[in-house]
Amino acid sequence: MKSSRLLFAMATAIILVFFGSSSIRAASKEKAPPAKGSIHVKGSANALERAALAKVSFQEALNAALKAVPGKMISGDLDAEEGVLKYEFDIVVDSKKVMEVSIDAGDAKVLEIEEGELD
């Protein structure tokens, strides 16, 4: 009776160690990389604070976005996402697709281009 309890306890311990360590490894692998961008914002900044932090004007950022994705801008804003200050533009391209272009508010570099949705 004692040996079966001991065997059960050992088997349970092995299972816990194996699955516990694998879930810890999985969690550490899923850690998101730091967001790219030259201006980092802590907490939530209002529109005036974001505008004061930006080193690139709206027009300069729009020019960079249109150079990367030629088309017609349908919306654009300055926002802090994932702690990074960036301009985001929705641009309609010739194929009638909407492309979302993110531009760094510090140096006007393209951070991301992805296909968006027409709202």
C-alpha positions in Angstrom: 0.0 0.0 0.0 2.8 2.4 0.9 4.7 1.6 -2.2 1.7 2.3 -4.5 1.3 5.7 -2.7 4.9 6.4 -3.1 4.9 5.4 -6.8 1.8 7.6 -7.4 3.4 10.6 -5.6 6.6 10.2 -7.7 4.6 9.9 -11.0 2.6 13.0 -10.1 5.8 14.9 -9.2 7.4 13.9 -12.6 4.3 15.0 -14.5 4.2 18.3 -12.7 7.9 19.0 -13.2 7.7 18.1 -16.9 4.5 20.1 -17.7 5.4 22.9 -15.4 8.8 23.5 -17.0 7.5 23.2 -20.5 4.8 25.8 -19.8 7.4 28.1 -18.4 9.5 27.7 -21.5 6.5 28.3 -23.7 5.6 31.5 -21.8 9.2 32.8 -22.1 9.3 32.1 -25.9 6.0 33.9 -26.4 7.3 37.1 -24.9 6.7 39.9 -27.4 9.7 41.7 -28.8 10.0 45.3 -27.8 8.1 47.6 -30.1 10.2 49.3 -32.8 10.3 53.1 -32.9 12.4 56.1 -31.9 10.0 57.8 -29.5 8.8 55.7 -26.5 5.8 56.8 -24.5 5.0 55.6 -21.0 1.4 55.4 -20.0 -1.3 57.1 -22.0 -0.5 60.5 -23.5 -3.3 62.8 -24.7 -3.3 64.3 -28.2 -1.4 67.5 -27.1 1.3 65.5 -25.4 1.7 63.2 -28.4 1.9 66.2 -30.7 4.6 67.8 -28.5 6.7 64.6 -28.5 6.6 64.1 -32.3 9.7 65.3 -34.2 8.1 64.7 -37.6 5.2 66.7 -38.8 2.0 65.1 -40.0 2.8 66.2 -43.6 6.3 64.7 -43.5 4.9 61.4 -42.2 2.2 61.4 -44.8 4.8 62.0 -47.6 6.9 59.0 -46.2 3.8 56.8 -46.2 2.8 57.8 -49.7 6.3 57.2 -50.9 6.2 53.7 -49.4 2.6 53.0 -50.6 1.5 55.2 -53.5 -2.3 55.9 -53.4 -4.8 58.2 -51.7 -4.9 58.7 -48.0 -8.3 58.3 -46.4 -7.4 58.7 -42.8 -4.4 59.4 -40.6 -3.6 60.0 -37.0 -0.8 60.2 -34.4 -1.0 57.6 -31.8 1.0 55.8 -29.1 0.7 52.0 -29.5 2.7 49.5 -27.6 4.6 52.4 -26.1 5.8 53.8 -29.4 4.7 57.1 -30.9 3.7 56.7 -34.6 1.6 58.0 -37.3 -0.9 55.6 -38.9 -2.3 56.1 -42.3 -5.0 54.2 -44.3 -4.2 54.5 -48.0 -6.3 53.3 -50.8 -4.2 51.8 -53.6 -5.1 51.4 -57.3 -6.4 47.9 -56.7 -9.0 49.3 -54.3 -7.3 47.8 -51.4 -6.7 49.7 -48.2 -3.1 49.5 -46.8 -2.3 50.5 -43.3 1.1 52.3 -43.1 2.8 53.1 -39.7 5.4 55.8 -39.7 7.8 56.6 -36.9 7.0 60.0 -35.4 10.7 60.5 -34.6 12.4 59.9 -37.9 9.7 59.2 -40.5 10.8 55.7 -41.1 8.3 53.1 -42.2 7.5 50.8 -39.2 4.9 48.6 -40.7 2.8 48.1 -43.8 -0.2 45.7 -43.8 -3.4 45.2 -45.6 -6.3 46.9 -43.8 -10.0 46.9 -44.1 -12.3 49.5 -45.6 -14.6 50.8 -42.8 
